[in-house]
Amino acid sequence: MNTHSLTRRRFVKRTALAASALSFPFVTTRNVLGANNRLNIAGIGVGGKGASDVENVDNENIYALCDVDEVNAAGSFRKYPQAKRFKDFRVMLEKEGKRIDAVTVSTPDHMHAPAALLAMKMGKHVYCQKPLTHTVYEARQMAEVARKHKVATQMGNQGHCNSHTRRLVELIQSGVLGKVSEVHVWTDRPNNWWPQGIERPKDTPPAPPTLDWDLWLGVAPWRPYHPAYVPFKWRGFWDFGTGALGDMACHCMDLAFFSLRLGPPASLEAQSSEVNDETAPLWSIIAYEFPGDGARAPVKMTWYDGGKQPSPELVKDTELSSNGIILIGDKDTLYVPNYWGAGKFLSGAKVEDFKDIPETLPKPPGFERNHHQEWLNACKGGPKALSNFDYSGPMTEAVLLGDVALRVGKKILWESNKLKVTNVPEANQYLRTEYRKGWISYHDEEWGVPVHDDRTLFEFLILEGAQAGLSWSTILQKREHYRKVFDNFDATKVARYDARKVKQLLADAGIVRNRLKIAAAIQNAKSFLAVQKEFGSFDAYLWQFVGGKPKQNSWRSLKDVPARTPESDAMSKDLLKRGFKFVGSTICYAMMQAVGMVNDHVVGCFRYAEIRRLTEARR
């Protein structure tokens, strides 16, 4: 098969799979465990923290590993040489989905939801690193999808499995602190960990050949590669991370959410160093107000980062730890000087003093690995893991609302049932992000919709030729610039391009600078005008190859979709006879798919029925 077919079909697979993750219930049968009852696990993001996540589940079968960075993932690749390797999780799940039972997701924050949602909708169990998602909206989606597809889930806040933490939860819920009305939580991040409060780098060095930069960006808006982002310092950038709050609050706030059963906050208000649209601030203090629920009094929780801390007088200390939490009740105060673990009561009471309070939560030894084991047990039909997405989803929503308050710079009132900030309308733009075109919207909104406008048909003719040998996502990224420099694809103007214009185009980095492709565009414009003159419109000419109406295919799998057909062969042969260039049969079939001459969405895709109804309505 030629290169064009491979790259285009790969793109369609990527976009169709990505669209399924966020737009419709992708249904598949769940794998049946083998006789040894071991799960087939795939790791998505297997360098850094991802390496330890895979290691902590390697008592099961590590079936596949996926990472966009060969250097960062090298350790995992060496440790599990039998595992199948991939760069794109969509391709991995499409090819190996029937053999994968569960996945770990340890990518940068902005790719947590796209990977996890796709896996869950394919019936896969998911362990996803903290923060569970990049946005509030995604956190809501994660919990809903996990519930709907009845998969076992766990967020990677391993302190939730710590035996000391769980004992403190039991004590707090039994009333040893009395009514807790005030909580203070802090972290030393981002200081000396990663930069925040900075602007976007200006220089654009080339990406290393071992990194697939386009896949690393994923759903994020396109920007040039820079080592300021990869492999770790992306956390401070809004497009990829969630700042110190997102990184650490799912650890440091966990005891409060776990023990007090906190629901959604009613309001949030932030103060911070200067906020910009590129990165989180150098420091912040965020006040959360949680309403009472009858059994629990209202709670005010204050978050501190970037070197800010509560007063040590709250716990009669002269100096506080770098990370910690203080819970203040009307009977006693508890101070935990870490992300999780043992704490001390201001009254001088010891945990051992409360032996009469029953132990109701499991407390496995070696909590970090057992946080994963708890999930693995759930995957095999055991009890739900305790940081499953029904718990960690709402907690992540609350955490990330702090970032919304930071970015808008005003007190916000939150109505959880409507997923809406009610008093500051502009805050709602930060509840979700728009995914980059080429990941979702092209497939969802354009691919396969019948096109009869001659200018748009000419645009696809030129873009399909430009794409030959390249990825379609590359062309989509350049599409707007193509429209600008090719006079909005006015065939009459393009047909008159001279040597001076060709020289300008060859110097323009915003398009594919290939002399043969540029020359073909000019020649194709001339042939296009001749066809218009003969047939009255290019539309009338082109659609004759499918009898004037879309051909409705019924492919069950993307692997069944052909690269060429007799219709595309006939179309290619006639176009070539009329002087068109870069119009081989595979290019012609890709154009037929794009402009809706054939409906090649697979029958399980939500767009299949929509396109079919659309074309039937137009008859």
N, C-alpha and C positions, 0 to 999 in steps of 0.2 A: 504494500500500500504506500502511496506517496506521502511526502512530508505534510502537504496541505491537509490531506485527509486526517492524518494522525493528530495534528495540532488542533484542527477544528473540532474533531470528535472529542478530544480531551477537554476542550473548553466547554462544549455542550454538556459533557458529563459533569464537569465541575459546577457549572451554573445551575443545572437541573438539580443536582444533589444539594447544593447550597440553598436553593430556593425551597426545596422540600423541607429543609430544617426549620424554616421560619414561616412557612405558608400553608402546609397541609400535612395531614397525618400519613407519613410514609409507613406503609404496613409491610411487615415481613415476618416470617416465622422465626421464633427464637431457636437458637441452636440447642441440640440435645447433648448433654455432657457425655463424655466417653465413659467406658467401664471404670476407669480409675477416678472418676468424678472430679477431674481437674478442669478448670476453666481455661479456655483460650483467651488470653488477654492481649490487647493491643495498646501500646503507649503512644499518645499524641503529644509531642513535645517531650523529649527524653534526655535533654541535657540539663545541667543545673539541678533544680529541685525535681525536675522530671525524672532524673536518673535515680534519685532515692525513692520516688514514688513507684517506679518500676521494680526496683530492688525489693521494696517492701511487699510486693505481691508475687515475687518470683518462686514461691512455693507452688504456684500454679504454672501453667505453660505460657511462657512469653512468646506469643505467636507472631506478632508483627510490631515493628517500631517505625514511627513516623516523625521526621524532624526536617526542618528547612535548612538547618545549619549543620553541615557535616562535621565541622570541628567541634562544636559544642556538644554534639551527640556522639562523638567518637568513642567515649568510654562505654556507653551503653551498647553501641554497635559491636565493640570488641567483646563485651561480657556475654552477649547473647547472639553468638554468630549464626545460630540456627533460625533466628527470627527473620521474617520477610521485611525488607526495608522499603520505605516510601518517603516521599517529600510532601505529598498532598494528601491530607486525611480523607478528602472526598474520593479520591481515586482508590485509596486503601479500602474504604468501607464499601465502595461499589464493587471492587474486585474480590474482596475477602469477607464481605459481610456475613455470608452464610456460615463461615467458619469461626467468626469472632463472637465471643459471649459477652465481653465486657471491655471497657476502655478506661484508661487514666488520661486525664486532660491536664497538662502542665505547661501550657503555652503562656505568652504574655496575656494580660487581662482581656484585651479586646477580642481575642479569639476563643475565649472560654465558651461562650454561648453558641457561636456557630458550630463548633466541633461537638459540644455536648448535646445540643438539641438534635442535630442530625443523627448522632448515635442512638439517642433515646427513641427517636421516631422510627428507627430501624430495630427497636426492641433490645438494645444493648444496655447493660448496666453501666453506670458511670460514677467514677471517682474524679472529682474536679477540684483543682486547687482553689485556695482563697485568693482574693475575694471571689465569690462564686461567679460573678459577672462584671462586666464593664459598666453597665447602666442599670438603673432601677427597673426599667421595662423588661430587660432581659432576665432579671432575677425573678420577676413575676412569671415570665414564660417558662423558666426552668422548673419551677415548682409545679406549674400546671401540667406541663408535658410529662414530667416524671410520674405524676399521679395518674394521668390518663393512660399511660403505657405500662403502668405497673412494673416499673423497673427499680432495682435496688440502687440507691444513690448515697453518696457521702461527700461532704465538702472537706478539703484538706486543712482543717483547723485542728490539728492533732491533740492540742491541749484539752479538747472536749472529751478525750478518752483518758486523761490523766486521773489516776486514782485519788490523789489529793483534791483535785478540782471537784470530782464527783462526790467526795465525802462532804466538802464544803457546801455543795448544792443541797445535799440532804439536810444538813444542819440549818442552812438559811431557810429552806422551805418548811422546816419544823418550827421555825420561829425564834431561833437563838439570838437573832439581831433585832427581833421585834419588827415593827413596820419600817421598811427601808424606804426613805423618801429622797435620798441624795446619793449620787454615785459620781466618782471622779476617776477618769481613765486617761492614761498618758503613754507616750512612746518617745524614744530618742530619735526616731526617724523624722526627716530624711538625713539629718546631720551625719556627715562622714560615711553615708551609705550611697546616696545618689543625689544629683543636683536638682533643685527646684527653684522657682523664681527666676528662671532664665528664659531667653528668647530662643527661637529656632536657629540652629547653626546655619551659617551663610555659605560655607564652602561645600563642594559636592564631590568628594573623592569617590572613586569607583568602588562598588561593592566587591568583596573578595569572591573569587570564583567558587568557593565552597559554600556560599550562602545564596539561596534563592530569595532575593530581596522582594520580588513581587509577591511570593507566597508568604513571606514574613509579614508584609503589610496586610495581607488578607483583606478584611472588610474595611480597613482604615483608609482614609483619603490618601491618594498617592502623594509621595514626597521623595526626594532623592535620598539615597542611602547616606548615613553618616555613623561613624563609630560611637557617637554620643548616645545612640539608642541600643546598640547590640553589643553583648548579649544581655546586659542586666539593667542599664541605666534608663531604660524606657519608662520605668515606673512613674517618674515625675511628669511625663508628657501626657496631656489630656487625651490625645488621639489613641494612646496605647495603654495607659495605666490609670490609676485612681489616686495617686499620691500617697503620702504617709498614712492618711486615714484609711484608704482602701486596703493598703498593704497590711496594716497592723491591727485595725479595729476588730476584725473577725477573730483575732486571737485575744486581744486585751479586753474587749467588751463581752466576750463569750460568757464569763461567769455571771455577769448581770443578766443577760438574756436568758441563760439556762436556768438560773435559780429563781429569778423574779417572774419568769414567763412573760417577758415584755412583748407587747404587740407593736403596732405601728405608732410612731410619735405623732403628736398632734401639731407640734410646731418645732422649728429649728431656727437658730440665729447664730451667725458666725462673725468672728472678728479675726483678722489675719494681717500679715504683711501684704504688700501689693500683689494683687491678683492680675494675671494676664491670660490671654486666650491660648497660650502655648503650654504652660506648665503650672502645676500646683504651687501655692505660695511657700515661702521659706518656713513659716510657722502659722499655726492656726489654733484658735480656741472656739469650740462649737458647743452651744447649749441645746440639748435635746429635752423636750418636755413630753413625758409619757402620761396619758390619762390613767386614772385608777379604773379598776374593773370590778369593783365590789369586794373581791377577795384581796386586792392589793391596792395600797394607797398610790396616789400620783407620784411619779418619780421624775426628778430633774437629774439628768446625767450630763456631765461636762467632759468634753474631749480636749486634750492638749497634745500638740506635737511640735517638732522643731526646737526643742529646748524649753518650751513652756511646761509648767507643772503646777499642780495645786499647792496650797500652803502645806508645808510639812507639819505645821501645828495641828492639822486635822488628825494626825496619828502620833503626836508627841515625839516626832523624830526631828533631828536637826538636818537630815539630808534624806531625800527620797531616792529610790532606785531609778535606773534609766527607763524602765517600763514597769507599769503596775496598775492596780485598781484599788480603790477604797469604796466600801459600801457602808453607809451610815444609817443605822436604824435607831429606833427610840429606846432600845435596850442595850445595844452594843455596836461597836464599829469593827469592821474587818479590813485588814490591809494585806494584800497579796503583792509582794515586791517582784513580780515577774509577769510574763505573758499568761502563765497558768501555774498551778501547783499549790504548795502549802502556803498558808498565811498566818497572821497572828491577830488575836483579838485584843482590842484596846483595854478591855477589862482585865486582861491577864489570864483569861480562861484558855484552856488547852483543848484540842480536838478530843483527846483521850477522856476528858471530863464528860463527854456526851455519849458514853457507851450504851445508854438506854434508848437512844434514838436509832431506830432500825436502819439497816443498810439495804437500800432498795435498788441501787444502780450497780451494774456489773463493773468490776474494777480489775481488769486484766493487767498483768505485769508487762513491762516494756511497752508503755502506752503508745509510742509513735508507730511501731510496726503493728500493734494491735488495733490502732485506729483503722488501718487498712484491713486487718483481719476481720474486724467487725463488719466491714463492708462485704468482704468475700463471703462471710457466713450468710449475710443477707442475700447475696447473689445466688446462693445454693438453697434458699428457702428458709433460712433462719430468721430470727427477729430483725426488725428494721434497725439499721445503723442509726445511732442517736443524733448524728449531724446530717441526717438525710435532708433532701431539698425542701421538705415541708417545714423543717426547722431553719435550715441555713438560708433558704430563699428569702423569707421575710426578714431575717436578721440582716442579710446583705442589702435588701431594699432600704432598711433604716440607716445602715452605715452610709450608703452612697447618697442618701438624701442630704447628708452633711456636705458632700461635694457640691450638690446643687445650691445649698445655702451659701457656700463659699463663693461660687461663681456669680451668683446674682447679687450678692452683697446686701441682702435685705432679709428681715425675718420672714420665714415662709410658713404658711398654714397648710397642712397636709390632709387630704381626704383620700384615704387608702382605697376605699371601695371604688372610687372613680379613677384611681391612679392619677391624681391631679393636685397641683398646687393651686389653691383657690384664690389667694389674695395678690399674687404677683404673676400675672400671665406669662411674662417673659421667662420665668423660671422653668416652665414646662418644656422648653426646647432642650434642656439638659437631662431630661428623663430618659431619652433614647438618642441614638445616633443614626444617621443615614448611612447605610452600607454602600461601599464603593461600587460603582457601576462595573459590570463584568462579573460580580459575585452574585448579585440577586436581580437587579431591576431589568437588565436586558432580557434575561430569560422570562421574567414574570410579566413584562409589559410589552415586549416588542417581538421577540423571536417567534416566528410562526404566524403572526398576524398578517392576513392578506394585504398586499400593497398594490395599488393601481395607479399611484401618482408617478408620472414619468420622472420628475426630478429625483424622487426618493429611489426609484429603481436605478437611475443612473448613479446615485450615491453608492448603493450597494454594489453595483458593477465595479466601480473604481476601488472601493474598500476591499472587496473580495480579492481582486487582483493584487492589491498591495499586501494582503495578508499571506499570500503564497509563501510557504516555508517558515512563517512566523506564527506566534500565538495570536488568537483572536483577541485576547484580553489586551495585548499590546496595541492592536489597532483601535479598540474601543477607547483606550486612554488617549489616543491621538485624534479621535474622531472630530472633536470640536475644532481642533486646529486645522484639520483637513478641510473642514467646511469654510474656514476663514481664508486659507490660502488658495483653495480651488473655487473661489467665487461662489460659495454656497452650492456647488455642483451644478452650475449653469452650463449645460453642455455647449451652448453657442459660444460662450466666452472661453471655455477650456479648449475647444477646437481651434481657437485662434492663438494659442500660446506659442510664443516664439523662443528663439535661443536665449534671449535675455531672461525671460520668465523661467525657462528650464534651469538656467544657472542659479537663479534665486531659490528655486525649489530644492536643488541639490545642496544648497548651503543651509537649508532650514532643518534644524534638529527636531522640530515638532512633527515631522512626517518621516516616512520610510525613504531614506535618501538613496534610492536605487535608480540609476539612469534608465534601465530597461522598463521598469515599472512606470516611471514618469512619462516616458515616451509612449508606452502602451495606453496610459490614461488619455493622452492627447489624441492618439489614433482612434481609441474607442469612442471618444466624443464625436469625431467625424463620422464614424460608422453608425453611431447612435442617431445622429441627425438624419442620415440617409435612410435608416429604418423608419424613423418617424414620418419622413416624407412619403415613403412607399406604403406604409400600413395605417397612417393617420395618427398613430401613437405607438410608442415602444411597448406600452402595456398590452395593446391588442396583439402585437407580434409575440411577446414573451409568453403570454398565457395560453397561446395556442398549443404549446407543448404539453399541457395537461388538460386540454379540451375546454379551456375557459373557466374551469372551477377547481378548487383545491382537491387534491387527492388525500383521502382520509386513510392513513395507515393505522395499524393496531399493534405496534411493537410492545412486547411485554417487558423487554429489557433493553437498556442502551446498547448492549453488545449486539443486538439484533438489527440495529439501524445501519443501513448500507452506506457506503461511501460514494456510490454512483448507481445509476439505474438506466434502463433503456431510454427513458425520457431525457435524462441529463446527457446521455451520449448523443441523442439526436439534437438537443439544444446546442451542445458544444460544437458538433460538426457544422451546423448551419451558421453559428456565430463566426467560426473560423473562416468559413467560405465567404462571409461578408466583410472580412478584414479585421475582426476583433482580435485582441491579444490577451494573453493570460486568462483564457476561458476553457481550460481543460474540463473534462467531465466531472472531476471531483469538485473543482471550483464552482461549476455550474450547479451541482447538486447542493452545495453549501448555500448558494444564493437562493435556490428554490426553497430550501428549508427556511431561510431567514425571511423571505418575502411572502411566506405562506402559500406557496404553490403546492406544498405538501405539508401535512400535519404530522410531524415526526416527534412530537411529545409522546413519551411512553404512556400507556393507558393508565398507569398508576399515578401519573403526574396531574396535579390539580388543573394545569393549563390545557390538558388534552380535551376534557369535556368543554371547557370554556371556549377554546378555539373552534371546536366542532359546532357548538351552538352559534357562535359568532358567524361562521361561514354559512350555516344553514339559514340564519336570519337574513342574510344579504342576498339570497337567491331570489 
